[in-house]
Amino acid sequence: MMRDGRWQSMAPSAEAMMSTDPFCINSMDFLEWLQWIYLARLRALIDAGRPMPMGAQVAPYAEEALKAEGAKVTTLIALVRDLDRALA
């Protein structure tokens, strides 16, 4: 995401971050959720020495959410798929 210029420096609003909808679909786009919620939570678990969640299935949503972007996001989707496999 950083290499593609998709990494954001400004977090979504506090209200958006409190969404209880899956993937915060009502308040963020997929890339915002990936950066500010999912990756941040995984990083916090690692930093705290806590076990990682098992059985993640984020790649199917990534494929659907980013399908309009086509080949531009192929590598990103592959990385999300790899992360899913690592957390299986």
Beta strands, then each sheet from edge to edge (+ up, - down):
end
